Amino acid sequence: MTLKVVATKFFQELDQKYFSDSLCHLPVQFHFPSNEIPINDFLLMHSGVDVFLGPPPDEQHLIRNIRSLKLVQVPWSGLDACNLSGVSSLNIPFANSHSNAKCVAEFAFSLWTSLAKYIPFHHYDLVFNGKNHRPGDKDGHFPSLSLSDSIFGIWGGGAIGRELITFLSPFAKRISICGGGRFSGTIDVDYYDKHEYIKFLKAVNVLFVCLPLSSLTRNILNKQSIQYLPRGSLVVNIARSALFDEDDLAHSLLSDHIKGFASDFNPALSSLILSNPSLRHKIIISPHRAGFVEHKLPHLDDAILNISRLATCPRDNYSNCQLINLVQ
């Protein structure tokens, strides 16, 4: 029996091909929407759906397919854009994906090293301004920071945060995690409950923000919380930009309370830099590429694994096909 997988959002052609190529040996049929048809109209065209790929659609579409639906699979970690109300009362597995956690952790590590060594700033000034800053140059000499003996804090102990520990450990004087699960390796880690975040922030000088976005965490990095970081701290954000109050972040950078800030995709920071050229060496913005590596789309791999397990599971035994990353 062919497993019918219907996407609930637009996927790039590269993503579609990755799904199709990875599962071409199995009885799986994908249906991806095009730009010509609105998503809701596209979903209404399909019945007998086995898997919804992407955020769950609104309830009327779920009800229409409830007899055949076996899985709602989101191919990324963050669930802040997903409305779970339509599936919460239904006995349907809902899963997200953590398979890109390692490459996102790699990216977070590279953002930190680039920030500490001012690499993007010096690259830009060498290429576009012909400036090779030397010690004593008041307009552009920023001595790089030592990577060793850093006191790391990881706010959000999910899959990405736990992967990050391995990359940071050779440079760490201490590593702390606030919230989330425990690290299973041999590296010593200090753990703080999510309600102990003030004590946690006071104890670190390099902060990695890996929190999910929710009503409780929106703007959690504001004037009140930032003040608990030691003066001169570095902050690397690999989560949603809405976790930060941008005015308070700007003030903390201008006052040197935060020495440097790096974020994986935060376009609003561009205007901050343009209006305050003195911040050029303090901010790094990356183009939301943390989950992509050459020849692979690892953020899709967990979804592919779940779909393949459904496709090879006996029709009368779907409940025992060992799906991973189940949210409910």
C-alpha positions as protocol buffer text, in pm:
chain_id: "A"
residue {
  index: 1
  type: MET
  ca { x: 0 y: 0 z: 0 }
}
residue {
  index: 2
  type: THR
  ca { x: 132 y: 343 z: -98 }
}
residue {
  index: 3
  type: LEU
  ca { x: 172 y: 598 z: 182 }
}
residue {
  index: 4
  type: LYS
  ca { x: 23 y: 934 z: 83 }
}
residue {
  index: 5
  type: VAL
  ca { x: 221 y: 1231 z: 216 }
}
residue {
  index: 6
  type: VAL
  ca { x: 71 y: 1578 z: 168 }
}
residue {
  index: 7
  type: ALA
  ca { x: 270 y: 1891 z: 247 }
}
residue {
  index: 8
  type: THR
  ca { x: 90 y: 2163 z: 440 }
}
residue {
  index: 9
  type: LYS
  ca { x: 332 y: 2439 z: 337 }
}
residue {
  index: 10
  type: PHE
  ca { x: 544 y: 2535 z: 39 }
}
residue {
  index: 11
  type: PHE
  ca { x: 875 y: 2351 z: 10 }
}
residue {
  index: 12
  type: GLN
  ca { x: 1162 y: 2454 z: -214 }
}
residue {
  index: 13
  type: GLU
  ca { x: 1236 y: 2228 z: -510 }
}
residue {
  index: 14
  type: LEU
  ca { x: 1562 y: 2126 z: -343 }
}
residue {
  index: 15
  type: ASP
  ca { x: 1367 y: 2006 z: -37 }
}
residue {
  index: 16
  type: GLN
  ca { x: 1113 y: 1822 z: -252 }
}
residue {
  index: 17
  type: LYS
  ca { x: 1389 y: 1641 z: -441 }
}
residue {
  index: 18
  type: TYR
  ca { x: 1566 y: 1549 z: -116 }
}
residue {
  index: 19
  type: PHE
  ca { x: 1247 y: 1391 z: 18 }
}
residue {
  index: 20
  type: SER
  ca { x: 1171 y: 1208 z: -307 }
}
residue {
  index: 21
  type: ASP
  ca { x: 1526 y: 1082 z: -363 }
}
residue {
  index: 22
  type: SER
  ca { x: 1562 y: 963 z: -3 }
}
residue {
  index: 23
  type: LEU
  ca { x: 1239 y: 760 z: -14 }
}
residue {
  index: 24
  type: CYS
  ca { x: 1224 y: 660 z: -381 }
}
residue {
  index: 25
  type: HIS
  ca { x: 1280 y: 293 z: -289 }
}
residue {
  index: 26
  type: LEU
  ca { x: 967 y: 285 z: -71 }
}
residue {
  index: 27
  type: PRO
  ca { x: 594 y: 302 z: -153 }
}
residue {
  index: 28
  type: VAL
  ca { x: 560 y: 671 z: -67 }
}
residue {
  index: 29
  type: GLN
  ca { x: 379 y: 930 z: -278 }
}
residue {
  index: 30
  type: PHE
  ca { x: 444 y: 1298 z: -210 }
}
residue {
  index: 31
  type: HIS
  ca { x: 208 y: 1584 z: -292 }
}
residue {
  index: 32
  type: PHE
  ca { x: 362 y: 1930 z: -270 }
}
residue {
  index: 33
  type: PRO
  ca { x: 164 y: 2253 z: -323 }
}
residue {
  index: 34
  type: SER
  ca { x: 262 y: 2501 z: -591 }
}
residue {
  index: 35
  type: ASN
  ca { x: 257 y: 2879 z: -574 }
}
residue {
  index: 36
  type: GLU
  ca { x: -44 y: 2889 z: -806 }
}
residue {
  index: 37
  type: ILE
  ca { x: -284 y: 2729 z: -557 }
}
residue {
  index: 38
  type: PRO
  ca { x: -352 y: 2860 z: -204 }
}
residue {
  index: 39
  type: ILE
  ca { x: -256 y: 2610 z: 66 }
}
residue {
  index: 40
  type: ASN
  ca { x: -612 y: 2565 z: 196 }
}
residue {
  index: 41
  type: ASP
  ca { x: -745 y: 2495 z: -154 }
}
residue {
  index: 42
  type: PHE
  ca { x: -461 y: 2251 z: -213 }
}
residue {
  index: 43
  type: LEU
  ca { x: -540 y: 2061 z: 109 }
}
residue {
  index: 44
  type: LEU
  ca { x: -909 y: 2040 z: 24 }
}
residue {
  index: 45
  type: MET
  ca { x: -815 y: 1863 z: -299 }
}
residue {
  index: 46
  type: HIS
  ca { x: -670 y: 1567 z: -108 }
}
residue {
  index: 47
  type: SER
  ca { x: -843 y: 1293 z: 87 }
}
residue {
  index: 48
  type: GLY
  ca { x: -708 y: 967 z: 224 }
}
residue {
  index: 49
  type: VAL
  ca { x: -397 y: 1141 z: 356 }
}
residue {
  index: 50
  type: ASP
  ca { x: -160 y: 928 z: 565 }
}
residue {
  index: 51
  type: VAL
  ca { x: 93 y: 1197 z: 663 }
}
residue {
  index: 52
  type: PHE
  ca { x: 72 y: 1573 z: 686 }
}
residue {
  index: 53
  type: LEU
  ca { x: 421 y: 1715 z: 625 }
}
residue {
  index: 54
  type: GLY
  ca { x: 457 y: 2056 z: 786 }
}
residue {
  index: 55
  type: PRO
  ca { x: 258 y: 2252 z: 1044 }
}
residue {
  index: 56
  type: PRO
  ca { x: -83 y: 2096 z: 1111 }
}
residue {
  index: 57
  type: PRO
  ca { x: -357 y: 2258 z: 905 }
}
residue {
  index: 58
  type: ASP
  ca { x: -669 y: 2393 z: 1065 }
}
residue {
  index: 59
  type: GLU
  ca { x: -915 y: 2151 z: 1220 }
}
residue {
  index: 60
  type: GLN
  ca { x: -1155 y: 2111 z: 928 }
}
residue {
  index: 61
  type: HIS
  ca { x: -883 y: 1952 z: 720 }
}
residue {
  index: 62
  type: LEU
  ca { x: -778 y: 1719 z: 1000 }
}
residue {
  index: 63
  type: ILE
  ca { x: -1134 y: 1602 z: 1055 }
}
residue {
  index: 64
  type: ARG
  ca { x: -1172 y: 1532 z: 684 }
}
residue {
  index: 65
  type: ASN
  ca { x: -872 y: 1300 z: 694 }
}
residue {
  index: 66
  type: ILE
  ca { x: -892 y: 1165 z: 1047 }
}
residue {
  index: 67
  type: ARG
  ca { x: -974 y: 808 z: 944 }
}
residue {
  index: 68
  type: SER
  ca { x: -659 y: 771 z: 736 }
}
residue {
  index: 69
  type: LEU
  ca { x: -418 y: 1016 z: 904 }
}
residue {
  index: 70
  type: LYS
  ca { x: -132 y: 842 z: 1083 }
}
residue {
  index: 71
  type: LEU
  ca { x: 116 y: 1121 z: 1148 }
}
residue {
  index: 72
  type: VAL
  ca { x: 162 y: 1498 z: 1150 }
}
residue {
  index: 73
  type: GLN
  ca { x: 534 y: 1553 z: 1087 }
}
residue {
  index: 74
  type: VAL
  ca { x: 703 y: 1892 z: 1119 }
}
residue {
  index: 75
  type: PRO
  ca { x: 1051 y: 1876 z: 959 }
}
residue {
  index: 76
  type: TRP
  ca { x: 1218 y: 2123 z: 1199 }
}
residue {
  index: 77
  type: SER
  ca { x: 1253 y: 2172 z: 1575 }
}
residue {
  index: 78
  type: GLY
  ca { x: 1064 y: 2494 z: 1645 }
}
residue {
  index: 79
  type: LEU
  ca { x: 691 y: 2463 z: 1707 }
}
residue {
  index: 80
  type: ASP
  ca { x: 613 y: 2829 z: 1781 }
}
residue {
  index: 81
  type: ALA
  ca { x: 452 y: 2872 z: 1438 }
}
residue {
  index: 82
  type: CYS
  ca { x: 237 y: 2560 z: 1478 }
}
residue {
  index: 83
  type: ASN
  ca { x: -122 y: 2562 z: 1597 }
}
residue {
  index: 84
  type: LEU
  ca { x: -152 y: 2242 z: 1798 }
}
residue {
  index: 85
  type: SER
  ca { x: -511 y: 2294 z: 1904 }
}
residue {
  index: 86
  type: GLY
  ca { x: -643 y: 2099 z: 1606 }
}
residue {
  index: 87
  type: VAL
  ca { x: -444 y: 1784 z: 1689 }
}
residue {
  index: 88
  type: SER
  ca { x: -426 y: 1800 z: 2068 }
}
residue {
  index: 89
  type: SER
  ca { x: -756 y: 1617 z: 2118 }
}
residue {
  index: 90
  type: LEU
  ca { x: -698 y: 1361 z: 1842 }
}
residue {
  index: 91
  type: ASN
  ca { x: -515 y: 1035 z: 1885 }
}
residue {
  index: 92
  type: ILE
  ca { x: -269 y: 1115 z: 1605 }
}
residue {
  index: 93
  type: PRO
  ca { x: 111 y: 1114 z: 1655 }
}
residue {
  index: 94
  type: PHE
  ca { x: 271 y: 1457 z: 1614 }
}
residue {
  index: 95
  type: ALA
  ca { x: 648 y: 1478 z: 1567 }
}
residue {
  index: 96
  type: ASN
  ca { x: 912 y: 1742 z: 1503 }
}
residue {
  index: 97
  type: SER
  ca { x: 1275 y: 1707 z: 1391 }
}
residue {
  index: 98
  type: HIS
  ca { x: 1609 y: 1743 z: 1568 }
}
residue {
  index: 99
  type: SER
  ca { x: 1834 y: 1596 z: 1300 }
}
residue {
  index: 100
  type: ASN
  ca { x: 1998 y: 1930 z: 1220 }
}
residue {
  index: 101
  type: ALA
  ca { x: 2100 y: 1990 z: 1583 }
}
residue {
  index: 102
  type: LYS
  ca { x: 2467 y: 1909 z: 1527 }
}
residue {
  index: 103
  type: CYS
  ca { x: 2515 y: 2139 z: 1227 }
}
residue {
  index: 104
  type: VAL
  ca { x: 2329 y: 2423 z: 1403 }
}
residue {
  index: 105
  type: ALA
  ca { x: 2563 y: 2375 z: 1700 }
}
residue {
  index: 106
  type: GLU
  ca { x: 2859 y: 2392 z: 1461 }
}
residue {
  index: 107
  type: PHE
  ca { x: 2723 y: 2717 z: 1324 }
}
residue {
  index: 108
  type: ALA
  ca { x: 2674 y: 2863 z: 1671 }
}
residue {
  index: 109
  type: PHE
  ca { x: 3034 y: 2775 z: 1753 }
}
residue {
  index: 110
  type: SER
  ca { x: 3160 y: 2948 z: 1437 }
}
residue {
  index: 111
  type: LEU
  ca { x: 2955 y: 3260 z: 1516 }
}
residue {
  index: 112
  type: TRP
  ca { x: 3117 y: 3279 z: 1859 }
}
residue {
  index: 113
  type: THR
  ca { x: 3474 y: 3243 z: 1730 }
}
residue {
  index: 114
  type: SER
  ca { x: 3413 y: 3498 z: 1452 }
}
residue {
  index: 115
  type: LEU
  ca { x: 3267 y: 3741 z: 1706 }
}
residue {
  index: 116
  type: ALA
  ca { x: 3550 y: 3698 z: 1956 }
}
residue {
  index: 117
  type: LYS
  ca { x: 3817 y: 3747 z: 1689 }
}
residue {
  index: 118
  type: TYR
  ca { x: 3639 y: 4028 z: 1497 }
}
residue {
  index: 119
  type: ILE
  ca { x: 3693 y: 3836 z: 1174 }
}
residue {
  index: 120
  type: PRO
  ca { x: 3397 y: 3977 z: 971 }
}
residue {
  index: 121
  type: PHE
  ca { x: 3485 y: 4334 z: 1072 }
}
residue {
  index: 122
  type: HIS
  ca { x: 3850 y: 4305 z: 970 }
}
residue {
  index: 123
  type: HIS
  ca { x: 3758 y: 4121 z: 650 }
}
residue {
  index: 124
  type: TYR
  ca { x: 3521 y: 4399 z: 547 }
}
residue {
  index: 125
  type: ASP
  ca { x: 3769 y: 4678 z: 623 }
}
residue {
  index: 126
  type: LEU
  ca { x: 4053 y: 4501 z: 440 }
}
residue {
  index: 127
  type: VAL
  ca { x: 3849 y: 4429 z: 128 }
}
residue {
  index: 128
  type: PHE
  ca { x: 3637 y: 4743 z: 99 }
}
residue {
  index: 129
  type: ASN
  ca { x: 3834 y: 5010 z: 284 }
}
residue {
  index: 130
  type: GLY
  ca { x: 4189 y: 4882 z: 241 }
}
residue {
  index: 131
  type: LYS
  ca { x: 4248 y: 4914 z: 614 }
}
residue {
  index: 132
  type: ASN
  ca { x: 4478 y: 4680 z: 802 }
}
residue {
  index: 133
  type: HIS
  ca { x: 4423 y: 4781 z: 1162 }
}
residue {
  index: 134
  type: ARG
  ca { x: 4726 y: 4776 z: 1388 }
}
residue {
  index: 135
  type: PRO
  ca { x: 4773 y: 4810 z: 1764 }
}
residue {
  index: 136
  type: GLY
  ca { x: 4728 y: 5172 z: 1860 }
}
residue {
  index: 137
  type: ASP
  ca { x: 4484 y: 5245 z: 1578 }
}
residue {
  index: 138
  type: LYS
  ca { x: 4204 y: 5408 z: 1775 }
}
residue {
  index: 139
  type: ASP
  ca { x: 3960 y: 5395 z: 1485 }
}
residue {
  index: 140
  type: GLY
  ca { x: 3966 y: 5025 z: 1425 }
}
residue {
  index: 141
  type: HIS
  ca { x: 4203 y: 4821 z: 1638 }
}
residue {
  index: 142
  type: PHE
  ca { x: 4006 y: 4578 z: 1849 }
}
residue {
  index: 143
  type: PRO
  ca { x: 4230 y: 4318 z: 2016 }
}
residue {
  index: 144
  type: SER
  ca { x: 4076 y: 3976 z: 1969 }
}
residue {
  index: 145
  type: LEU
  ca { x: 3937 y: 3805 z: 2274 }
}
residue {
  index: 146
  type: SER
  ca { x: 4087 y: 3488 z: 2414 }
}
residue {
  index: 147
  type: LEU
  ca { x: 3878 y: 3178 z: 2344 }
}
residue {
  index: 148
  type: SER
  ca { x: 4028 y: 2978 z: 2629 }
}
residue {
  index: 149
  type: ASP
  ca { x: 3888 y: 2971 z: 2980 }
}
residue {
  index: 150
  type: SER
  ca { x: 3548 y: 3101 z: 2870 }
}
residue {
  index: 151
  type: ILE
  ca { x: 3252 y: 3059 z: 3103 }
}
residue {
  index: 152
  type: PHE
  ca { x: 2978 y: 2936 z: 2873 }
}
residue {
  index: 153
  type: GLY
  ca { x: 2607 y: 2949 z: 2936 }
}
residue {
  index: 154
  type: ILE
  ca { x: 2356 y: 2766 z: 2717 }
}
residue {
  index: 155
  type: TRP
  ca { x: 2003 y: 2897 z: 2770 }
}
residue {
  index: 156
  type: GLY
  ca { x: 1780 y: 2615 z: 2648 }
}
residue {
  index: 157
  type: GLY
  ca { x: 1904 y: 2262 z: 2698 }
}
residue {
  index: 158
  type: GLY
  ca { x: 1740 y: 2100 z: 2396 }
}
residue {
  index: 159
  type: ALA
  ca { x: 1910 y: 1894 z: 2127 }
}
residue {
  index: 160
  type: ILE
  ca { x: 2109 y: 2190 z: 1989 }
}
residue {
  index: 161
  type: GLY
  ca { x: 2226 y: 2300 z: 2332 }
}
residue {
  index: 162
  type: ARG
  ca { x: 2343 y: 1950 z: 2420 }
}
residue {
  index: 163
  type: GLU
  ca { x: 2533 y: 1917 z: 2091 }
}
residue {
  index: 164
  type: LEU
  ca { x: 2696 y: 2255 z: 2153 }
}
residue {
  index: 165
  type: ILE
  ca { x: 2860 y: 2130 z: 2474 }
}
residue {
  index: 166
  type: THR
  ca { x: 3095 y: 1903 z: 2280 }
}
residue {
  index: 167
  type: PHE
  ca { x: 3223 y: 2188 z: 2062 }
}
residue {
  index: 168
  type: LEU
  ca { x: 3272 y: 2427 z: 2352 }
}
residue {
  index: 169
  type: SER
  ca { x: 3433 y: 2195 z: 2605 }
}
residue {
  index: 170
  type: PRO
  ca { x: 3799 y: 2235 z: 2489 }
}
residue {
  index: 171
  type: PHE
  ca { x: 3774 y: 2611 z: 2554 }
}
residue {
  index: 172
  type: ALA
  ca { x: 3561 y: 2605 z: 2866 }
}
residue {
  index: 173
  type: LYS
  ca { x: 3649 y: 2701 z: 3219 }
}
residue {
  index: 174
  type: ARG
  ca { x: 3292 y: 2608 z: 3298 }
}
residue {
  index: 175
  type: ILE
  ca { x: 2973 y: 2520 z: 3106 }
}
residue {
  index: 176
  type: SER
  ca { x: 2625 y: 2580 z: 3241 }
}
residue {
  index: 177
  type: ILE
  ca { x: 2281 y: 2494 z: 3101 }
}
residue {
  index: 178
  type: CYS
  ca { x: 1957 y: 2661 z: 3203 }
}
residue {
  index: 179
  type: GLY
  ca { x: 1642 y: 2458 z: 3138 }
}
residue {
  index: 180
  type: GLY
  ca { x: 1599 y: 2145 z: 2927 }
}
residue {
  index: 181
  type: GLY
  ca { x: 1748 y: 1799 z: 2946 }
}
residue {
  index: 182
  type: ARG
  ca { x: 2073 y: 1660 z: 3076 }
}
residue {
  index: 183
  type: PHE
  ca { x: 2392 y: 1604 z: 2878 }
}
residue {
  index: 184
  type: SER
  ca { x: 2475 y: 1233 z: 2863 }
}
residue {
  index: 185
  type: GLY
  ca { x: 2851 y: 1266 z: 2801 }
}
residue {
  index: 186
  type: THR
  ca { x: 3147 y: 1281 z: 3038 }
}
residue {
  index: 187
  type: ILE
  ca { x: 3190 y: 1661 z: 3030 }
}
residue {
  index: 188
  type: ASP
  ca { x: 3113 y: 1836 z: 3359 }
}
residue {
  index: 189
  type: VAL
  ca { x: 2813 y: 2067 z: 3325 }
}
residue {
  index: 190
  type: ASP
  ca { x: 2636 y: 2285 z: 3582 }
}
residue {
  index: 191
  type: TYR
  ca { x: 2256 y: 2270 z: 3555 }
}
residue {
  index: 192
  type: TYR
  ca { x: 2007 y: 2542 z: 3643 }
}
residue {
  index: 193
  type: ASP
  ca { x: 1631 y: 2510 z: 3653 }
}
residue {
  index: 194
  type: LYS
  ca { x: 1452 y: 2743 z: 3410 }
}
residue {
  index: 195
  type: HIS
  ca { x: 1333 y: 2950 z: 3707 }
}
residue {
  index: 196
  type: GLU
  ca { x: 1696 y: 3005 z: 3815 }
}
residue {
  index: 197
  type: TYR
  ca { x: 1786 y: 3203 z: 3504 }
}
residue {
  index: 198
  type: ILE
  ca { x: 1902 y: 3512 z: 3699 }
}
residue {
  index: 199
  type: LYS
  ca { x: 2158 y: 3306 z: 3891 }
}
residue {
  index: 200
  type: PHE
  ca { x: 2253 y: 3138 z: 3562 }
}
residue {
  index: 201
  type: LEU
  ca { x: 2308 y: 3467 z: 3374 }
}
residue {
  index: 202
  type: LYS
  ca { x: 2526 y: 3606 z: 3652 }
}
residue {
  index: 203
  type: ALA
  ca { x: 2756 y: 3303 z: 3624 }
}
residue {
  index: 204
  type: VAL
  ca { x: 2849 y: 3319 z: 3252 }
}
residue {
  index: 205
  type: ASN
  ca { x: 3039 y: 3548 z: 3014 }
}
residue {
  index: 206
  type: VAL
  ca { x: 2950 y: 3384 z: 2681 }
}
residue {
  index: 207
  type: LEU
  ca { x: 2578 y: 3322 z: 2640 }
}
residue {
  index: 208
  type: PHE
  ca { x: 2426 y: 3098 z: 2373 }
}
residue {
  index: 209
  type: VAL
  ca { x: 2050 y: 3146 z: 2337 }
}
residue {
  index: 210
  type: CYS
  ca { x: 1875 y: 2827 z: 2221 }
}
residue {
  index: 211
  type: LEU
  ca { x: 1530 y: 2886 z: 2370 }
}
residue {
  index: 212
  type: PRO
  ca { x: 1204 y: 2807 z: 2192 }
}
residue {
  index: 213
  type: LEU
  ca { x: 978 y: 3105 z: 2129 }
}
residue {
  index: 214
  type: SER
  ca { x: 660 y: 3110 z: 2336 }
}
residue {
  index: 215
  type: SER
  ca { x: 444 y: 3360 z: 2520 }
}
residue {
  index: 216
  type: LEU
  ca { x: 674 y: 3312 z: 2820 }
}
residue {
  index: 217
  type: THR
  ca { x: 1003 y: 3361 z: 2634 }
}
residue {
  index: 218
  type: ARG
  ca { x: 911 y: 3644 z: 2394 }
}
residue {
  index: 219
  type: ASN
  ca { x: 1136 y: 3944 z: 2474 }
}
residue {
  index: 220
  type: ILE
  ca { x: 1291 y: 3749 z: 2762 }
}
residue {
  index: 221
  type: LEU
  ca { x: 1626 y: 3909 z: 2677 }
}
residue {
  index: 222
  type: ASN
  ca { x: 1541 y: 4262 z: 2785 }
}
residue {
  index: 223
  type: LYS
  ca { x: 1690 y: 4537 z: 3001 }
}
residue {
  index: 224
  type: GLN
  ca { x: 1600 y: 4352 z: 3320 }
}
residue {
  index: 225
  type: SER
  ca { x: 1758 y: 4018 z: 3225 }
}
residue {
  index: 226
  type: ILE
  ca { x: 2055 y: 4157 z: 3030 }
}
residue {
  index: 227
  type: GLN
  ca { x: 2171 y: 4352 z: 3334 }
}
residue {
  index: 228
  type: TYR
  ca { x: 2250 y: 4023 z: 3510 }
}
residue {
  index: 229
  type: LEU
  ca { x: 2511 y: 3928 z: 3251 }
}
residue {
  index: 230
  type: PRO
  ca { x: 2862 y: 4035 z: 3352 }
}
residue {
  index: 231
  type: ARG
  ca { x: 2975 y: 4350 z: 3172 }
}
residue {
  index: 232
  type: GLY
  ca { x: 3163 y: 4266 z: 2852 }
}
residue {
  index: 233
  type: SER
  ca { x: 2978 y: 3939 z: 2782 }
}
residue {
  index: 234
  type: LEU
  ca { x: 2930 y: 3795 z: 2435 }
}
residue {
  index: 235
  type: VAL
  ca { x: 2585 y: 3674 z: 2324 }
}
residue {
  index: 236
  type: VAL
  ca { x: 2513 y: 3432 z: 2038 }
}
residue {
  index: 237
  type: ASN
  ca { x: 2152 y: 3379 z: 1933 }
}
residue {
  index: 238
  type: ILE
  ca { x: 2059 y: 3071 z: 1730 }
}
residue {
  index: 239
  type: ALA
  ca { x: 1691 y: 3095 z: 1819 }
}
residue {
  index: 240
  type: ARG
  ca { x: 1415 y: 3339 z: 1722 }
}
residue {
  index: 241
  type: SER
  ca { x: 1494 y: 3711 z: 1712 }
}
residue {
  index: 242
  type: ALA
  ca { x: 1169 y: 3781 z: 1900 }
}
residue {
  index: 243
  type: LEU
  ca { x: 1336 y: 3650 z: 2216 }
}
residue {
  index: 244
  type: PHE
  ca { x: 1515 y: 3986 z: 2235 }
}
residue {
  index: 245
  type: ASP
  ca { x: 1385 y: 4333 z: 2302 }
}
residue {
  index: 246
  type: GLU
  ca { x: 1575 y: 4506 z: 2022 }
}
residue {
  index: 247
  type: ASP
  ca { x: 1582 y: 4851 z: 2184 }
}
residue {
  index: 248
  type: ASP
  ca { x: 1726 y: 4706 z: 2505 }
}
residue {
  index: 249
  type: LEU
  ca { x: 1975 y: 4499 z: 2306 }
}
residue {
  index: 250
  type: ALA
  ca { x: 2089 y: 4809 z: 2116 }
}
residue {
  index: 251
  type: HIS
  ca { x: 2133 y: 5004 z: 2438 }
}
residue {
  index: 252
  type: SER
  ca { x: 2336 y: 4724 z: 2597 }
}
residue {
  index: 253
  type: LEU
  ca { x: 2568 y: 4716 z: 2292 }
}
residue {
  index: 254
  type: LEU
  ca { x: 2609 y: 5093 z: 2278 }
}
residue {
  index: 255
  type: SER
  ca { x: 2690 y: 5103 z: 2649 }
}
residue {
  index: 256
  type: ASP
  ca { x: 2937 y: 4813 z: 2615 }
}
residue {
  index: 257
  type: HIS
  ca { x: 2748 y: 4603 z: 2867 }
}
residue {
  index: 258
  type: ILE
  ca { x: 2733 y: 4340 z: 2589 }
}
residue {
  index: 259
  type: LYS
  ca { x: 3066 y: 4339 z: 2407 }
}
residue {
  index: 260
  type: GLY
  ca { x: 2941 y: 4153 z: 2101 }
}
residue {
  index: 261
  type: PHE
  ca { x: 2625 y: 3997 z: 1961 }
}
residue {
  index: 262
  type: ALA
  ca { x: 2584 y: 3738 z: 1684 }
}
residue {
  index: 263
  type: SER
  ca { x: 2255 y: 3610 z: 1549 }
}
residue {
  index: 264
  type: ASP
  ca { x: 2154 y: 3358 z: 1285 }
}
residue {
  index: 265
  type: PHE
  ca { x: 1926 y: 3581 z: 1077 }
}
residue {
  index: 266
  type: ASN
  ca { x: 1798 y: 3902 z: 1231 }
}
residue {
  index: 267
  type: PRO
  ca { x: 1746 y: 4160 z: 954 }
}
residue {
  index: 268
  type: ALA
  ca { x: 1645 y: 4432 z: 1201 }
}
residue {
  index: 269
  type: LEU
  ca { x: 2005 y: 4450 z: 1317 }
}
residue {
  index: 270
  type: SER
  ca { x: 2106 y: 4589 z: 978 }
}
residue {
  index: 271
  type: SER
  ca { x: 1930 y: 4920 z: 1045 }
}
residue {
  index: 272
  type: LEU
  ca { x: 2086 y: 4928 z: 1392 }
}
residue {
  index: 273
  type: ILE
  ca { x: 2434 y: 4902 z: 1240 }
}
residue {
  index: 274
  type: LEU
  ca { x: 2361 y: 5160 z: 969 }
}
residue {
  index: 275
  type: SER
  ca { x: 2235 y: 5409 z: 1225 }
}
residue {
  index: 276
  type: ASN
  ca { x: 2523 y: 5335 z: 1465 }
}
residue {
  index: 277
  type: PRO
  ca { x: 2843 y: 5267 z: 1264 }
}
residue {
  index: 278
  type: SER
  ca { x: 3033 y: 5226 z: 1590 }
}
residue {
  index: 279
  type: LEU
  ca { x: 2857 y: 4891 z: 1632 }
}
residue {
  index: 280
  type: ARG
  ca { x: 3000 y: 4738 z: 1311 }
}
residue {
  index: 281
  type: HIS
  ca { x: 3260 y: 4538 z: 1498 }
}
residue {
  index: 282
  type: LYS
  ca { x: 3012 y: 4426 z: 1766 }
}
residue {
  index: 283
  type: ILE
  ca { x: 2742 y: 4259 z: 1558 }
}
residue {
  index: 284
  type: ILE
  ca { x: 2738 y: 3960 z: 1322 }
}
residue {
  index: 285
  type: ILE
  ca { x: 2427 y: 3866 z: 1126 }
}
residue {
  index: 286
  type: SER
  ca { x: 2418 y: 3535 z: 938 }
}
residue {
  index: 287
  type: PRO
  ca { x: 2162 y: 3454 z: 665 }
}
residue {
  index: 288
  type: HIS
  ca { x: 1972 y: 3171 z: 839 }
}
residue {
  index: 289
  type: ARG
  ca { x: 2197 y: 2895 z: 709 }
}
residue {
  index: 290
  type: ALA
  ca { x: 2268 y: 2717 z: 1036 }
}
residue {
  index: 291
  type: GLY
  ca { x: 2080 y: 2401 z: 938 }
}
residue {
  index: 292
  type: PHE
  ca { x: 2230 y: 2353 z: 594 }
}
residue {
  index: 293
  type: VAL
  ca { x: 2553 y: 2177 z: 497 }
}
residue {
  index: 294
  type: GLU
  ca { x: 2697 y: 2084 z: 159 }
}
residue {
  index: 295
  type: HIS
  ca { x: 2514 y: 1801 z: -23 }
}
residue {
  index: 296
  type: LYS
  ca { x: 2278 y: 1744 z: 271 }
}
residue {
  index: 297
  type: LEU
  ca { x: 1958 y: 1884 z: 418 }
}
residue {
  index: 298
  type: PRO
  ca { x: 1990 y: 1737 z: 769 }
}
residue {
  index: 299
  type: HIS
  ca { x: 1685 y: 1921 z: 902 }
}
residue {
  index: 300
  type: LEU
  ca { x: 1473 y: 1684 z: 691 }
}
residue {
  index: 301
  type: ASP
  ca { x: 1636 y: 1357 z: 795 }
}
residue {
  index: 302
  type: ASP
  ca { x: 1424 y: 1285 z: 1103 }
}
residue {
  index: 303
  type: ALA
  ca { x: 1108 y: 1341 z: 901 }
}
residue {
  index: 304
  type: ILE
  ca { x: 1239 y: 1103 z: 634 }
}
residue {
  index: 305
  type: LEU
  ca { x: 1313 y: 839 z: 900 }
}
residue {
  index: 306
  type: ASN
  ca { x: 960 y: 861 z: 1045 }
}
residue {
  index: 307
  type: ILE
  ca { x: 795 y: 842 z: 702 }
}
residue {
  index: 308
  type: SER
  ca { x: 1011 y: 544 z: 604 }
}
residue {
  index: 309
  type: ARG
  ca { x: 914 y: 361 z: 925 }
}
residue {
  index: 310
  type: LEU
  ca { x: 547 y: 422 z: 853 }
}
residue {
  index: 311
  type: ALA
  ca { x: 589 y: 305 z: 494 }
}
residue {
  index: 312
  type: THR
  ca { x: 748 y: -26 z: 601 }
}
residue {
  index: 313
  type: CYS
  ca { x: 519 y: -90 z: 897 }
}
residue {
  index: 314
  type: PRO
  ca { x: 240 y: -352 z: 868 }
}
residue {
  index: 315
  type: ARG
  ca { x: -94 y: -183 z: 804 }
}
residue {
  index: 316
  type: ASP
  ca { x: -246 y: -323 z: 1121 }
}
residue {
  index: 317
  type: ASN
  ca { x: 51 y: -233 z: 1344 }
}
residue {
  index: 318
  type: TYR
  ca { x: 120 y: 139 z: 1294 }
}
residue {
  index: 319
  type: SER
  ca { x: 122 y: 201 z: 1668 }
}
residue {
  index: 320
  type: ASN
  ca { x: 444 y: -2 z: 1702 }
}
residue {
  index: 321
  type: CYS
  ca { x: 655 y: 149 z: 1423 }
}
residue {
  index: 322
  type: GLN
  ca { x: 885 y: 341 z: 1666 }
}
residue {
  index: 323
  type: LEU
  ca { x: 844 y: 698 z: 1553 }
}
residue {
  index: 324
  type: ILE
  ca { x: 1096 y: 946 z: 1695 }
}
residue {
  index: 325
  type: ASN
  ca { x: 1068 y: 1300 z: 1838 }
}
residue {
  index: 326
  type: LEU
  ca { x: 701 y: 1264 z: 1928 }
}
residue {
  index: 327
  type: VAL
  ca { x: 558 y: 1581 z: 2075 }
}
residue {
  index: 328
  type: GLN
  ca { x: 228 y: 1411 z: 2157 }
}
